[in-house]
Amino acid sequence: MEGAQRPLELILARNFLTSVTTPAVLVDGEGTLLFYNEAAAALLGRSFEEAGQMRADEWIRAFAPVDEEGEPLELDGINLAGALKSDRPAHSEIRIRTASDGYRALEAAALPIVAAQGKASGAIIMFWTRTDNGET
Amino acid sequence: MKVKIWGARGSVPAPGPTMNRYGGNTSCVQVTFRDESQLILDAGTGIRALGLELAGAPRVAILLTHLHLDHIQGLMFFHPCFRPECEITIWGPSSPEASLEDRIARYISAPLSPVEVRELPCSVAFNDAPASEWRIGDVTVRAEAVTHRGPTLGYRITDGETTLAYIPDHEPALGSSLDDLADEWISGYDLARDVDLLIHDCQYTDAEYPAHVGWGHSALGDALKFADRVGAKRALLFHHDPLHTDEKLDAMAAEAAERWRAMGRDPETIALAREGDEIEVNAPGPAVHRAREGRSTFGTTAAPQVSTRG
């Protein structure tokens, strides 16, 4: 039988994200952006319904994350990718391009989602906006 | 494939004069296949009476959806457990915390039980349900985690061309309306897609549900939407709330039929499960035998057939 349904842990993670006001995105094990919540939509400047699911290279291009020195980051260069590749939590300070007001400084924390069989099926990445003095 | 309902109640046994028609025993369903082999779905209190009918069975296979008491309470009173010549195999959800046997042993042990699992005279094997499809005889079984409290499985069982999905404890609309979700984001979707018969949670009325969000069960409206979304050919609504009397469940059945019709579906293909129902499931659709009532579970026009129990 052809599988159409996401794993339950991703379904529940998406439900969780819709219920919180912390900006957060859900990615699968390949880094594909599966969903982001309304708080993240406010941060990014466009709704998920408008953006839709994006492969890793697509959302990297769309949100153009840069490091503290302004250098562009690839997925492998964001230590958040470690949440997918090594099943470890990760924390980053990054800046991303928003649709409304240029770049936004963020702190991001990634939590791997590990299924019952011990296989990482994705990650939740939550964001906090940094203030001018570097505080979130 | 033949399905017999031995317990359709949820949460806790609910015997009493106002519960007699739908029954008070908790979840237990017997499935008999073309080759006469059988599977038992859950071991609520309904399994006690089933065990008396299986007095001579050399082997018994039980699929547990989860280990809440209303799904395992009958196990300690299941007659085959006390026959040394009987081989029992039990599948259930895995947990990183403890083995299936150890978790079930928390119930079948002191002070809750006078016997321990290791003291059962039968030969019993406990297996984690595999992550991929597996075969039991000629039957294919698939288990998937579904939205409920704690590790909980639903099952899809295929015998030849005929498929049954059993998801007795399920809250697929938790957090989001089913109307707003794409198929890929609906818990249980793959298990139940295009089945010939779906047995599904319907514990609450729509009015009751808001006070029970997150308890792991479905409102009538969500059960109907889920059954429709997955394209179930027939649906049997299950896991009745212990507070729901026969009169209340009759009203829910009438409402279900009306709403199912409004969804463009044949109202004869929706019903509330009753203890003692016997349902013959074939790929084109099941016929139901209910001798005592003299009418079909699925609608009221089918001629009554022979039944061994009412």
Interface residues (C-beta under 8 A of the other chain):
Chain A: M1 G3 A4 Q5 R6 P7 L8 E9 I11 L12 R14 N15 F16 T18 S19 A116 Q117
Chain B: S94 P96 A131 R142 E144 A145 V146 T147 P151 L174 G175 S176 D183 E184 W185 I186 S187 G188 Y189 D190 R193
